[in-house]
Every structure is written in structure tokens, then in C-alpha cells.
Amino acid sequence: MALLIAGIALWWAAHLFKRVAPGLRGQMGTAGKGIAAVLIIGSIVLMVLGYKAADFVPVWQPPSFMTHINNLLMLLAFYLYGVGAAKGTLAAKIRHPQLTAFKTWAVAHLLVNGDVASILLFGGLLAWAVVSVILINRATEWERPEAVSVKGDIKALIIGLVLMAIVMAIHVWAGVSPVGG
């Protein structure tokens, strides 16, 4: 469990460093991006290893229908993530589409995983995304982008569907059924 907690803490630190110490981060220049990337990759490795090594300690048993809700939320999460990249009409309505996607991803996983390690992992990352949105909103005004076109929304949907297919395949490869059962 210590590796999992260390990974979550490192994720928070690597992502929030820019927000809580902008002067120091600015002094680091482009090297800071490389350092942050290495720390983020390290945090993911720690979280994966820690999660896989954690004992299964059930807190609650999710009902089976939650898998369907999870899958719908995951489709929404991947679409929202695509919105951040594709810059369609929805990008002009949602300030943080990728962080919103991340929060949706975390909630979806909390609905179908009722063990301590999952609650720590997905709850900890959900909390990070909420804090990130708050810090960004306090730091800068939103400059609403101009909506490009519906083509961007279609592109976001395609990005979302491709990402979902890839992630579902990774889940199957890892021995976790993304559709329940």
C-alpha cells in the first residue's frame, strides 16, 4: 500500500508544482517539463506496482449494474478528453475538458471498485483533479476559445472511441474485464 500512496503523492506533487511554486517552476525553464514528465511516469509506475501489490480489502460490493454505468461514464470521459484535443463546439462551453474527463474516469472507477486500494487510487486522483481545477480557476480567468466547428466534435468522438477501444484492450490484456462478468 505504501507504493500506491507514494505514487499518488508523487502524481500530486509533479502536477501541482507548477501551480503552487510558479516562480521556481519558471526558473527551471524547459528542463522543468522534462523533470515533471519523469516524475509523472515514476508516479504511474509506483501507482501500478502499488495497486497490483495491495491486498484486496473490501469496503463495499458494487452492484453488477454499476459496470454499465461505468462504461457509459468511460465513453463520456474519453469523449471529453477528445474535446480538449479537437477544439470543437463543446470546447467553448467546458473550461477544463481533460480534467473533467479525468474526474469522470475516477468517478466511473469508484462506482465499480469497492476495495481500499481502489478507493485510495481513484479517490486520490479524483481529489487531485478537483484541486487542480480550483487552483487553475483561481489563478487565471478563462479565455473562452472560439468554437471551431462541429467537425471538432466529430473528431473528439472519434478520438474518444479509439482511446476507449485501446484502453479496453489493455484491460483485457491485464486480465480485467472492462464489461463486467
Residue pairs with C-beta under 8 A, 6 or more apart in sequence:
1 50
1 54
1 55
1 116
1 117
1 120
2 50
3 46
3 47
3 49
3 50
3 53
4 46
4 47
4 50
4 51
4 53
4 54
4 117
4 120
4 121
5 50
5 120
6 46
6 50
7 42
7 43
7 44
7 45
7 46
7 47
7 48
7 49
7 50
8 43
8 47
8 120
8 121
8 124
8 125
8 128
10 39
10 42
10 43
10 46
11 40
11 43
11 44
11 47
11 124
11 125
11 128
12 124
12 128
13 39
14 36
14 39
14 40
14 43
15 36
15 40
15 128
15 132
16 128
16 131
16 132
16 135
17 24
17 25
17 36
18 25
18 32
18 36
19 132
19 135
19 136
19 139
20 135
25 32
26 32
28 35
47 121
50 117
51 117
51 118
51 121
54 116
54 117
55 117
56 115
56 117
57 115
57 116
57 117
58 114
58 115
59 114
59 115
59 116
59 119
60 114
61 114
62 111
62 112
62 113
62 114
64 180
66 111
66 112
67 112
67 179
67 180
68 180
69 108
69 111
70 108
70 109
70 111
70 112
71 108
71 178
71 179
73 104
73 105
73 107
73 108
73 111
74 104
74 105
74 108
74 164
74 167
74 178
75 160
75 161
75 164
76 101
76 104
77 101
77 102
77 104
77 105
77 108
78 101
78 159
78 160
78 161
78 163
78 164
78 167
79 101
79 156
79 157
79 160
80 94
80 97
80 98
80 100
80 101
80 104
80 160
81 97
81 98
81 101
81 102
81 159
81 160
81 163
82 155
82 156
82 157
82 158
82 159
82 160
82 163
83 90
83 91
83 94
83 97
83 101
83 152
83 153
83 156
84 91
84 97
84 98
84 101
85 98
85 156
85 159
86 152
86 153
86 155
86 156
86 159
87 145
87 148
87 152
88 147
88 148
88 149
88 150
88 151
88 152
88 153
88 154
88 155
88 156
89 147
89 148
89 149
89 150
89 152
89 153
90 97
90 147
90 153
90 156
91 97
91 145
91 147
91 148
91 152
92 144
92 145
92 146
92 147
94 100
95 137
95 142
95 144
96 132
96 133
96 136
99 129
99 132
99 133
99 136
102 125
102 129
103 126
103 129
103 130
103 133
106 122
106 123
106 125
106 126
106 129
107 122
107 126
109 118
109 121
109 122
110 118
110 119
110 122
110 123
110 126
112 180
113 119
113 122
167 178
168 178
168 179
171 177
171 178
172 178
